[in-house]
Amino acid sequence: MEVLLRENTELKNKLIDAMTSKGQKEEPEYLSGLLRDLNDLAKVNAGRKEKGWRYTGYDEVKELCVLLYLLGGLQTFELLTANLPIPSVSLVKSVLISHNVAKEGEFRIQELKEFLIKRNLPLEVFISEDATKITGRIMYHPGTNQLVGFVLPRDENGLPIVGSFPATSARVMCKYFKEEITSNFAYVLMAQPLGTKAAPFCLCLFGTNNSFKATDVLNMWNWLLAATAKEGIKIRGFASDGDSKLLHAMRYRTFTSNPKSNWKWFEGDKLVENIVMQDFVHILVKLKTRLLKPSCILPVGPKYVASSGHILELKNNFPKELHDLSDKIFHSKDKMNFESAAKLCSKSVSDLLTEENISCSSGTKLYVDMMRETFNACASPSLTPLERIELLWKWVIFLRIWRKWILDCDGYTLQHNFITANAYYCIELNAHAVIQSVILNREHETPQLFRPWLYSSQPCESLFRMFRGMSTTFNTVVNFSMLDMIYRLRRIDFMAEAYVNLKEKYSFPRQLRAFQAIEGQEYICATLPEDIDIEHAVHRAFQKANEYAVNMKLIKHPLRQIPPSTMAQVVHESSLESEEIDDEEIDNDVAETNEDIGEALESDSEEENEINEDLAISSSATGIRMYDNIEVTPTSPFVRVKLDNGDKTVIRKSTYCWRLSCGDTKLSSDRVVKFKSKAVQHRSKSTNNINSTPSVEAVVSIGEWCAFVSEDKSIILGRIIAFSFMSGTSWSNQAYQGNTAKIKHEGREVGCMCSWFSTSCSNRNQTVLNEVTMDLQGFYSLRHYICTIPRPLFENGKLHVSPSIVPKIKVIAKGRAK
């Protein structure tokens, strides 16, 4: 063999090649994209020192590692780098820092266009606006040499002026702190692409104190429409969450005194280029808050009231598996709890609110049906356009009838006895907007862009949740300032970009599940209804609303025509300026301050003017790093200051900013806490009365049946549905918190609102209860209380009690009279 190999060199080489290739293991086919990249990196960097590892040509791995760092946090990523051939923490941070950061107040229209094109989305978006509470902390941004956290002034277009607070010297920085207004809200504009599975894009972010006017909103919209049109982007509409200034601007834009429409019931123009809508989630929460409002009387006709007391009684008398209600739902101080609102108006609750189960609950049943259906008409992706129109306009017409009935009653007012004006205007706006969106997309032949469930401020709420949720397991930071939000926005933008760039190579199960949950739920419009179809849908809604109004005795006979709205009568151009006087004064102050700042910048050429005489820093101060022999320029991150011993030194602008800041506020990371009002705690008491005879109690609860002495000294029975103080400096001051009340309450007198009944004896075995129609619903003092009676039975369509109950009540009443 040896001789043969020596004589045949070619054969020898072939055998060597065969043996070499056989010893090499082929890469397994089951390796995923990530495992294959890690395997290649391990081979490339084999034999090198850890600090000498190279990742050239592996940009996707670096991008994925940044994503892992943002999702898992520093400690998790350090564990991964110690055991896997992946980039170091310093390299990951450098990649993240190199990503473009948004500037406060800057509209990122070009970035939006790139965002849409890269995802193959149509260049058509819906803009939503909202604000969230932030800490009033001023911070220095070295990337722009600006102080961030002051309220940016607005120009003639209503836009925030970018770069208004350059940190050029210590004197100028101190002047800002003395004279400028600190922003306590972060205002966000989000662009929601009108495509399937499309994530929203943050168009602009800036600080505010919420002192702008409706004219600023309208001017900003007009500028934004023109600016996006230059880039080929079409804005289909604007959405907000019921903010008074935005709502006023929307009403002015939608409702006109001379609408170009042949529909008398339609207050706006049918064909518009941009629609406006209010967030359906906030409408639902507002309606829930109104229903749970203590001492709020919502009479739905002369016979019925809408009250949370009916739902509380339902909760206490039926098993939870039938309604899924809990005590937490009735905590009206938890104003922004959407889950509670959804459970409160669920179909199961509505089905249980029958006269047989809960007497006199028809008004409450109608109210919760309105809550559920006005929400579903906008939020549900599975409804057809005509189904949405019919649902919304049924309740719009009913609200118009109910509103007129309140106005015609001398003892009731819209402020105290109707849904809030904010909620009413929002529902009217959405009903008009859905029809306008149908006509707009029909005329543009884009039925696939009719997606009302995307016309809301929920993209803003989603961004706020991401901001609050970016703290990892080992990060206990719960407060963030305006600059913190800008930095966090860079992280959010990077994560969204990474998901798009890496989805073909790596698997992201959470994003995949979210997309799969959407699939199959949307009703994709092939065609949109004509005007005649819309008229028929509104006519069906009118018939249903007529039926509700007659049953509630809001009207004696069905109406022949749809009642008109009064929206156009209260909106006019002059009211945009006179809506808020205080805002105008604040804006003038800001303008004057900006002029002073400009003068200060011009006079800061001399070095002596850079020294802050009013806030000298102690030469022995700890925690402050001082620098020598560093050149100080207006754009450098350093500033020259004066020490208390007369010497001059150089410190960082961020440090000086920290020294100027004092009394920083802190804000809870729990969003619900910011919307909770203080409430007096009352001990709960079961509403289930199992006694067979009347009893005198020291405490009564909502849902209990009690006997009272009427004004004419006769006996009247009532089922308690709410409590209120009988006196107070204002209507809100009379609000009573709690589901129970003492008969002899210390301090102010307490009254109860009831469904009232008289008694009549039908035979020896039962006494029938007859409903008493009150001229005006109100609160009756508990000093007229006699006793608590057993819960009546419902048989053959009537309520009745034992015939022995009434004589026993009379005996107790005589005894208490003595």
KEKOL-720321 format. One line per 10 residues: their letters; for each residue x, y, z of C-alpha. Coordinates in steps of 0.05 Angstrom, whole numbers. Layout:
BEGIN
a> X:Y:Z; ...
END
This chain:
BEGIN
mevllrente> 0:0:0; 57:47:18; 92:33:-48; 28:44:-86; 15:111:-54; 87:134:-65; 83:117:-138; 13:147:-149; 14:218:-123; -54:234:-153
lknklidamt> -87:175:-118; -54:196:-53; -83:267:-57; -153:241:-72; -151:196:-11; -128:253:33; -184:298:8; -235:243:19; -211:230:90; -211:305:106
skgqkeepey> -282:317:80; -307:256:117; -279:282:183; -315:348:175; -386:348:204; -439:379:160; -482:434:190; -547:404:215; -608:422:174; -650:435:236
lsgllrdlnd> -609:496:258; -652:558:262; -630:626:238; -606:647:307; -569:581:321; -536:583:253; -512:655:264; -486:637:334; -450:577:305; -417:619:251
lakvnagrke> -397:672:301; -365:619:346; -323:594:287; -303:664:264; -280:686:333; -249:619:353; -180:630:384; -190:705:393; -192:740:460; -261:761:482
kgwrytgyde> -248:835:473; -223:822:403; -286:788:376; -311:817:310; -382:821:284; -371:851:215; -425:826:168; -472:806:225; -514:869:230; -577:827:240
vkelcvllyl> -546:794:301; -527:862:330; -598:887:318; -627:825:352; -581:834:411; -603:906:420; -675:880:420; -656:828:473; -623:882:515; -685:926:512
lgglqtfell> -733:870:528; -693:834:582; -653:889:614; -580:896:632; -572:838:680; -607:789:634; -563:811:575; -499:806:616; -517:734:631; -526:720:557
tanlpipsvs> -461:754:536; -423:713:588; -447:647:557; -459:661:483; -416:690:427; -457:754:420; -438:828:421; -419:860:487; -462:909:526; -419:968:504
lvksvlishn> -427:950:431; -503:942:439; -508:1010:473; -468:1043:418; -515:1014:365; -576:1039:404; -546:1109:413; -532:1114:339; -607:1107:325; -640:1173:310
vakegefriq> -674:1206:370; -736:1248:363; -733:1322:379; -786:1352:425; -840:1386:384; -813:1363:316; -862:1331:267; -829:1269:237; -866:1270:171; -809:1243:129
elkeflikrn> -797:1186:178; -871:1170:175; -868:1164:99; -808:1117:104; -845:1077:158; -905:1067:112; -865:1050:49; -820:1000:85; -882:962:109; -919:965:43
lplevfised> -975:1005:75; -1020:1055:40; -999:1128:48; -1063:1142:86; -1066:1151:161; -1111:1172:218; -1082:1220:269; -1097:1212:343; -1079:1260:400; -1075:1251:475
atkitgrimy> -1035:1273:535; -1009:1238:597; -984:1263:664; -908:1269:673; -862:1295:728; -847:1369:724; -772:1357:719; -726:1399:676; -667:1362:645; -610:1380:598
hpgtnqlvgf> -606:1344:531; -533:1343:508; -552:1320:437; -589:1385:423; -560:1431:477; -631:1445:500; -667:1446:567; -725:1397:561; -786:1402:606; -811:1473:596
vlprdenglp> -875:1488:557; -856:1502:485; -887:1566:458; -931:1559:396; -926:1595:329; -982:1623:286; -997:1553:261; -1007:1526:331; -942:1486:326; -893:1481:384
ivgsfpatsa> -830:1520:368; -772:1471:368; -707:1493:402; -737:1547:445; -693:1535:506; -619:1531:486; -572:1523:545; -520:1574:523; -498:1599:591; -512:1594:666
rvmckyfkee> -547:1662:664; -595:1641:610; -609:1573:643; -625:1607:708; -671:1656:672; -710:1598:642; -722:1568:710; -746:1634:739; -792:1655:683; -814:1595:642
itsnfayvlm> -873:1548:653; -858:1476:670; -896:1425:629; -934:1373:670; -964:1335:611; -933:1300:552; -974:1312:489; -970:1259:434; -994:1256:362; -997:1185:333
aqplgtkaap> -1006:1166:261; -1047:1101:252; -1038:1070:183; -1103:1045:153; -1076:976:136; -1083:906:164; -1037:890:223; -1007:960:220; -973:988:281; -980:1063:297
fclclfgtnn> -924:1113:289; -907:1170:337; -910:1232:295; -895:1284:348; -882:1289:423; -876:1352:466; -890:1379:536; -950:1422:553; -989:1450:611; -1055:1440:572
sfkatdvlnm> -1065:1515:564; -1074:1518:488; -1139:1538:454; -1184:1506:402; -1157:1555:350; -1088:1526:361; -1116:1457:348; -1150:1478:283; -1088:1515:258; -1043:1456:273
wnwllaatak> -1090:1409:236; -1091:1454:175; -1015:1458:174; -1007:1383:184; -1055:1368:127; -1015:1412:80; -947:1386:104; -965:1313:97; -997:1325:29; -930:1351:3
egikirgfas> -900:1282:20; -958:1246:-13; -990:1225:53; -1065:1231:61; -1095:1244:130; -1164:1214:133; -1183:1244:200; -1167:1263:272; -1185:1229:338; -1181:1249:411
dgdskllham> -1207:1226:479; -1257:1280:497; -1208:1336:514; -1251:1400:516; -1207:1440:468; -1202:1384:417; -1276:1369:423; -1293:1442:412; -1249:1444:350; -1282:1380:324
ryrtftsnpk> -1352:1407:335; -1334:1471:297; -1304:1430:240; -1363:1382:235; -1427:1419:252; -1445:1479:209; -1506:1524:208; -1516:1511:133; -1497:1439:120; -1492:1415:48
snwkwfegdk> -1540:1357:60; -1612:1340:44; -1618:1302:109; -1651:1346:162; -1627:1300:217; -1554:1305:194; -1521:1368:220; -1456:1367:180; -1435:1361:108; -1441:1291:80
lvenivmqdf> -1378:1292:38; -1315:1316:74; -1242:1302:62; -1224:1292:135; -1269:1264:189; -1263:1274:265; -1280:1222:318; -1278:1213:392; -1247:1153:426; -1301:1101:438
vhilvklktr> -1265:1072:499; -1267:1139:535; -1340:1148:517; -1356:1082:549; -1316:1100:612; -1351:1168:616; -1419:1136:613; -1399:1086:666; -1373:1142:712; -1438:1180:703
llkpscilpv> -1480:1119:721; -1438:1106:784; -1436:1179:804; -1460:1185:876; -1523:1226:883; -1532:1233:808; -1605:1224:787; -1615:1201:715; -1691:1199:704; -1708:1162:640
gpkyvassgh> -1779:1187:636; -1828:1200:694; -1828:1127:717; -1757:1100:712; -1687:1121:731; -1620:1094:710; -1582:1076:773; -1524:1032:793; -1566:1010:852; -1605:964:806
ilelknnfpk> -1540:931:783; -1514:926:855; -1578:891:875; -1570:844:816; -1499:828:838; -1522:812:909; -1581:768:889; -1553:727:831; -1492:681:828; -1429:711:798
elhdlsdkif> -1425:661:741; -1487:694:712; -1461:766:711; -1386:767:729; -1394:829:772; -1353:846:833; -1350:901:886; -1291:933:850; -1336:953:792; -1378:999:836
hskdkmnfes> -1318:1040:860; -1334:1104:823; -1267:1133:844; -1233:1085:795; -1253:1128:736; -1210:1099:680; -1224:1025:691; -1246:1000:623; -1254:928:646; -1305:949:698
aaklcsksvs> -1343:989:645; -1344:929:598; -1371:883:652; -1422:933:675; -1455:937:607; -1445:865:586; -1501:827:551; -1508:780:611; -1521:839:658; -1571:869:610
dllteenisc> -1608:802:604; -1615:798:680; -1642:869:686; -1715:850:677; -1775:875:716; -1784:804:743; -1713:802:771; -1703:875:790; -1765:918:794; -1765:986:760
ssgtklyvdm> -1698:971:726; -1721:986:654; -1685:1053:654; -1620:1021:677; -1626:965:626; -1635:1017:571; -1574:1056:596; -1527:995:597; -1552:975:528; -1534:1044:503
mretfnacas> -1464:1038:534; -1451:970:501; -1479:985:432; -1448:1054:423; -1381:1022:439; -1390:961:394; -1414:1004:336; -1344:1035:332; -1298:984:365; -1322:917:335
psltplerie> -1284:898:271; -1338:848:251; -1398:894:239; -1420:917:171; -1424:992:155; -1500:992:158; -1501:955:224; -1455:1008:254; -1498:1065:227; -1563:1034:254
llwkwviflr> -1534:1021:323; -1504:1090:331; -1562:1130:304; -1613:1091:345; -1580:1118:408; -1567:1187:379; -1641:1196:364; -1661:1168:432; -1612:1216:467; -1642:1274:428
iwrkwildcd> -1712:1255:452; -1689:1243:523; -1651:1309:524; -1712:1348:501; -1754:1314:555; -1704:1336:608; -1706:1408:582; -1782:1408:584; -1784:1386:657; -1780:1445:705
gytlqhnfit> -1747:1406:761; -1691:1374:719; -1629:1402:687; -1581:1374:634; -1523:1386:681; -1550:1343:737; -1599:1295:705; -1571:1276:636; -1508:1244:611; -1450:1294:610
anayycieln> -1448:1343:553; -1379:1316:535; -1406:1245:526; -1467:1269:487; -1426:1311:438; -1377:1253:429; -1433:1204:411; -1463:1254:362; -1395:1266:330; -1382:1191:321
ahaviqsvil> -1450:1179:290; -1437:1234:239; -1365:1211:227; -1384:1139:211; -1432:1162:156; -1380:1213:130; -1327:1158:128; -1373:1112:88; -1387:1167:37; -1314:1189:34
nrehetpqlf> -1287:1119:21; -1343:1105:-27; -1327:1166:-69; -1252:1151:-68; -1266:1078:-84; -1227:1055:-23; -1276:1011:15; -1217:971:45; -1197:1034:84; -1264:1038:121
rpwlyssqpc> -1238:1016:190; -1274:1054:245; -1242:1011:299; -1177:1047:282; -1207:1117:288; -1191:1128:362; -1139:1153:410; -1120:1083:431; -1053:1087:393; -1034:1142:443
eslfrmfrgm> -1057:1099:502; -1017:1041:474; -955:1084:471; -966:1108:543; -972:1036:566; -906:1019:531; -872:1078:565; -896:1055:634; -880:983:619; -808:992:597
sttfntvvnf> -780:984:667; -751:914:674; -753:867:733; -690:897:762; -708:970:748; -750:1005:800; -756:1072:765; -829:1093:766; -826:1166:746; -806:1197:680
smldmiyrlr> -797:1267:654; -804:1295:584; -733:1277:566; -742:1207:593; -801:1198:546; -759:1221:487; -706:1170:503; -758:1116:513; -789:1134:447; -722:1119:414
ridfmaeayv> -724:1050:445; -795:1038:422; -779:1061:352; -718:1014:350; -760:955:374; -813:967:321; -760:973:267; -725:910:291; -788:868:288; -798:889:215
nlkekysfpr> -725:879:195; -716:811:228; -784:778:220; -762:738:159; -701:708:195; -721:703:268; -786:683:302; -824:731:348; -881:691:379; -915:748:416
qlrafqaieg> -922:791:353; -944:730:314; -999:714:364; -1023:786:363; -1029:785:287; -1063:717:287; -1114:744:338; -1134:798:289; -1141:752:229; -1212:730:215
qeyicatlpe> -1245:783:259; -1247:841:210; -1304:853:163; -1269:873:99; -1314:918:57; -1319:902:-16; -1371:956:-28; -1400:1011:14; -1474:1028:19; -1507:1083:-23
didiehavhr> -1543:1143:7; -1611:1109:1; -1585:1049:41; -1560:1096:95; -1627:1131:98; -1663:1064:107; -1615:1044:163; -1627:1110:199; -1702:1102:190; -1699:1033:223
afqkaneyav> -1659:1065:280; -1711:1120:286; -1767:1068:293; -1729:1032:348; -1713:1097:385; -1786:1117:380; -1806:1051:412; -1757:1061:470; -1781:1133:481; -1855:1112:483
nmklikhplr> -1841:1055:531; -1803:1102:577; -1860:1153:571; -1812:1206:544; -1864:1219:490; -1937:1201:488; -1940:1182:415; -1886:1161:365; -1853:1219:330; -1864:1227:255
qippstmaqv> -1796:1259:241; -1727:1250:269; -1714:1306:319; -1658:1352:297; -1594:1363:337; -1575:1430:367; -1501:1419:356; -1494:1471:300; -1530:1524:341; -1478:1525:396
vhesslesee> -1415:1524:353; -1390:1587:320; -1323:1617:304; -1323:1670:358; -1331:1618:413; -1264:1587:394; -1228:1648:422; -1274:1662:481; -1278:1590:505; -1221:1596:556
iddeeidndv> -1198:1665:580; -1144:1638:625; -1109:1603:567; -1103:1668:529; -1071:1702:589; -1021:1646:597; -1002:1649:523; -989:1724:529; -943:1713:588; -904:1660:550
aetnedigea> -896:1706:490; -868:1762:534; -820:1714:567; -794:1690:500; -777:1763:481; -738:1770:546; -700:1706:530; -681:1733:462; -653:1796:493; -615:1755:544
lesdseeene> -582:1713:489; -559:1776:454; -528:1806:517; -490:1743:538; -427:1756:499; -385:1775:559; -358:1722:605; -382:1758:667; -454:1751:645; -445:1676:644
inedlaisss> -436:1675:719; -499:1663:760; -495:1710:820; -560:1688:852; -545:1614:858; -473:1606:879; -448:1535:888; -410:1516:951; -337:1504:940; -342:1444:987
atgirmydni> -404:1415:955; -405:1339:950; -431:1299:892; -413:1355:842; -355:1343:796; -317:1406:777; -271:1413:717; -210:1456:703; -178:1475:637; -240:1458:596
evtptspfvr> -261:1505:540; -333:1529:551; -374:1548:490; -450:1561:483; -459:1492:450; -413:1451:496; -442:1408:552; -405:1449:604; -421:1516:637; -380:1565:678
vkldngdktv> -408:1582:747; -387:1620:809; -370:1588:875; -389:1617:943; -316:1635:956; -314:1678:894; -275:1629:850; -301:1607:782; -306:1535:760; -335:1492:704
irkstycwrl> -389:1439:715; -434:1400:669; -498:1433:646; -537:1372:669; -509:1382:739; -526:1456:739; -596:1439:715; -603:1391:773; -580:1446:821; -632:1494:794
scgdtklssd> -688:1442:800; -720:1436:867; -783:1404:893; -788:1352:838; -855:1317:840; -862:1243:836; -916:1206:800; -941:1135:811; -929:1086:755; -999:1059:766
rvvkfkskav> -1041:1098:717; -1105:1082:755; -1081:1118:817; -1080:1185:779; -1153:1179:765; -1177:1158:834; -1214:1208:877; -1214:1206:953; -1273:1171:982; -1300:1159:1052
qhrskstnni> -1299:1085:1069; -1363:1054:1094; -1372:985:1122; -1411:943:1074; -1474:908:1095; -1510:851:1060; -1573:871:1023; -1604:802:1030; -1659:808:1081; -1682:740:1103
nstpsveavv> -1728:763:1160; -1801:748:1150; -1823:809:1189; -1804:883:1187; -1744:904:1229; -1716:970:1251; -1644:976:1229; -1590:1027:1246; -1560:1022:1176; -1593:1013:1108
sigewcafvs> -1563:992:1042; -1575:1002:969; -1624:949:944; -1661:942:1010; -1736:952:1016; -1758:1001:1069; -1821:1035:1094; -1824:1111:1101; -1873:1163:1125; -1896:1205:1066
edksiilgri> -1909:1279:1066; -1984:1267:1078; -1967:1222:1138; -1986:1158:1100; -1940:1098:1092; -1901:1088:1028; -1853:1032:1009; -1789:1043:972; -1729:1003:946; -1665:1044:957
iafsfmsgts> -1623:1056:895; -1577:1114:917; -1557:1160:974; -1541:1234:978; -1529:1288:1029; -1590:1333:1034; -1549:1397:1039; -1484:1422:1010; -1450:1483:980; -1454:1452:910
wsnqayqgnt> -1483:1392:874; -1416:1356:877; -1410:1372:951; -1475:1334:964; -1446:1270:934; -1447:1212:982; -1395:1157:976; -1417:1088:995; -1471:1035:988; -1494:1039:1061
akikhegrev> -1518:1097:1105; -1535:1106:1178; -1605:1126:1195; -1579:1175:1246; -1519:1202:1208; -1470:1245:1246; -1463:1313:1214; -1503:1328:1151; -1571:1295:1138; -1571:1237:1088
gcmcswfsts> -1627:1222:1039; -1643:1164:994; -1670:1157:924; -1720:1100:916; -1767:1066:869; -1833:1081:905; -1893:1035:915; -1962:1039:948; -1999:979:974; -2067:950:957
csnrnqtvln> -2099:886:983; -2121:839:928; -2139:781:974; -2125:753:1043; -2061:718:1020; -2023:776:989; -2015:851:986; -1998:879:917; -1947:934:908; -1965:987:857
evtmdlqgfy> -1912:1033:826; -1919:1106:844; -1900:1155:789; -1864:1215:817; -1869:1284:786; -1795:1291:799; -1744:1240:821; -1705:1262:883; -1676:1244:950; -1720:1232:1011
slrhyictip> -1691:1243:1080; -1676:1181:1122; -1708:1215:1182; -1774:1191:1151; -1750:1119:1155; -1796:1071:1193; -1767:1001:1183; -1736:952:1134; -1783:900:1103; -1770:832:1071
rplfengklh> -1757:831:996; -1824:826:958; -1839:767:912; -1853:774:838; -1910:731:812; -1958:738:754; -1924:802:732; -1934:837:799; -1897:849:864; -1930:829:929
vspsivpkik> -1915:821:1003; -1947:783:1059; -2013:816:1082; -1986:819:1153; -1929:866:1133; -1970:930:1128; -2003:924:1198; -1935:910:1229; -1906:971:1194; -1962:1014:1224
viakgrak> -1948:988:1294; -1874:1005:1286; -1891:1074:1259; -1935:1089:1319; -1881:1066:1367; -1828:1110:1333; -1876:1169:1333; -1880:1167:1408
END
